[in-house]
Amino acid sequence: MNKAKDLLNKKEQAEKDLADAKNKVEDLFTDDKFDTLEGSTDQGAIDKAKDAVSKLPAGPEKERLEDLLNKAQDLLNKKEQAEKDLADAKNKVEDLFTDDKFDTLEGTTDQGAIDEAQEAVDKLPEGAEKDRLQDLLNKAQDLLDKDITAPNAPKLNEVTTNSKEVTGSGEPEANVTVTINSNKYTGVVGPDGKFKVAIPNQPVNTVITVTLTDTAGNVSESSSARVIQFMPSEPVKIDTVYKDAQTITGTAPEGATIVRLLVNGVALRTAPVNEVGTFSIYSRYVGVDENGNNITLQPGDIVTVDYGMRTPSNLQAHTTVIKEAEKLQVNPVAPNADYVTGKAPEGTMSLRLLVNGIAQRTVSLTQTGSGVINTDGSYQIYSRFIVDEHGVTRRLQAGDVIEVDNGTLVVGGDIAKTIVK
């Protein structure tokens, strides 16, 4: 009884295995002609079908299914190869052009590249895609036959911060493309081989790139120029510089846009030249001593003003700091005075008012409610109400000690003093 049951189980399992194998193999194809694979058939599906067939006992049905498996594998191999051939042909043809407009050849496209693409297209079966690629190949050949030589890279002239044009020379009638950052400016090379393209003024060190494109669409190698600082033909003129000067002033020749300050040969900072040709460079501090204190200009220091690091020595202006500077002054102050007034060295940028040693407020070249320093050095500092040493807000009274200095950041600067009376 057990033996019969075992035989029955084996028979049923064999029938299931056969049905499973048959389904997996025949489902690889679109129909019972078994000449076209289903779209979903891949190597994994074929491998699963092979595993199912391998479980079958030898016999005509197993042999039939194995033949179908071999046919499916052959069809898949051909399909995959056809897809590779198509992708290869498409890449080789389309890569002959600069973009998907297919009207300009890449700079690297030559006869060898076209021949290689043609060989790839020849492998494809007849159809719409092969026709499309062949049309593109014919177009590429026509473009190459018209002109396969790109213009030489353009020659560029010097470009300065004052330049309003990029000039140079190149192949006559070629289109000129000037690229500055992401902005493009265009022009045409004249019959004499020269060109000029209008551009806005550019800051120093800006990189300008120029290419030429001939009538056949061939693009030259690029040429680049780095914008340099415009160099006037004469040095600036520096005004007299006194001890503790807070600004270095002077005039620059026409065309100068920026000046640089050096003290004792050490470059410190730059400043613009204004529209009327004058400049003012901050010089309140020119360094730090070994104790970390700010250093101010001292008699004997050599002040140099030039146009930047490329300035030749003959275009550098020098002067020596002298001692006789106008002293900080405070005018007499009466009780209840609304303002403390006086005179500071020309170029002073900041003043502080103290009453009985207590700091009250500071003023600068900008008018505020606290007061102002005028361009000629005269100043006024609001004093209608002050805070005394006891923290009491009151008016000035006889005996108050008035001091005016440049603030806490200036070490050793002038202090103007008077007593209210």
Protein Blocks (a to p, Z undefined) as FASTA:
>chain_A
ZZmmmmmmmmmmmmmmmmmmmmmmmmmpmblnopaccfklcfklmmmmmmmmmmpccdfk
lmmmmmmmmmmmmmmmmmmmmmmmmmmmmmmmmmmpmblnopaccfklcfklmmmmmmmm
mmpccdfklmmmmmmmmmmmmmmmmomcdcdddddddddfkbcbdcddddehiacdddeh
jbccdddddfkopacdddddddehiacddddddfkopacddddddddddddfbdcddddd
dehiabdcddddehiabdcddeehiafbdcdddfkopacddfkbgcdcfkopacdddehi
acdddebjklcfklcccddddfbdcddddddddehiabdcddddehiabdcddeehiafb
dcdfbdcfkbccdfkopacddfkbccdfkopacdddehiacdddebjklghiacdddddZ
Z
